[in-house]
């Protein structure tokens, strides 16, 4: 019988998945990703093709999302100062 190369890791991951964990994942990961897809990109698809181009596009979108969140939390006047001190 053939086994998957990472079968042990997949089994451990499956054991950790609980409804509570999935609720936490939805609230921390899925929501920001959906916001990036629809608000930053304007549609649910990436514009670039190929893995390296898609990574760049996601990286830029993540940076834009994080800067927008920082601006909302700190306020627009404190962002340059916080970035300078970082």
N, C-alpha and C positions, 0 to 999 in steps of 0.2 A: 504494500500500500504506500503510495507517495504522500509525502508530507510537505506542507508549505515551508519555505525556508525560515520564515519568522513565526511559525505556528505557536511556539511557546509564548512569545511576546504578545501575539494576538489573543491568546487565551487569558493571559494576565490582564490585558486591557479590558477584555469582556467581563472579567470578574469585578473590576473596579466600577463599571458603569452601573449606576443606580438612578432612579428617578430624580433624586435630590441633586446628584451631580449633573444630570442633563439639564435640569432647571437652571442651575448656576451657569452652565455653559451657554445656554440660550441668552441669559441676561448679560453675560460679560463678553461673549465673543460674537454671537450671531447678530445682535443688534447693531454694533458698530460696523460690521462687515456689510450688512444690508444698507446702512446709511451711506457708506462709501459707494456701493454699487449704484444706488439710485440718485443720490444727491450730488456726489462729486463727479461720477462718470456720466450721469444723466440717463443711463440705461443699464440693464443687467449684464452687459457683455464687456469684455475688455476690448480696447481698440487695437492693441498690438497682438501680433501672432508670434508664437515661439515662446519657449520657456523663459529664456533670458529677458526678452522684451516684456513678457507678462510680469516677471519679478520686478523689473524697473517700474512698470506702471503701478503695480500694487504698492511698491515702496513709496513712490511719490504721493499716491492717494493716502497712504497711512500717515505720512508726514503732514500733509495738508489737514487731515482729520485731527491729528494730535495738536497741531498749532491752533486750529479752530477751538478745540476743547480748552487748551491753555488760555486762550484769549477770553473765553466765556467764564472760566474759573477765576483768573487773576484780574481781568479787565485789560483793556487795550493799552492803557498807560503804563502798566507794570510789566508787560511782556518784554519789551526791549531791555529793561533793567535786569529782569530775571535771566534772560538769555546771556547778557553780558557777564553776569556773576557765575554762570554755570561752568 
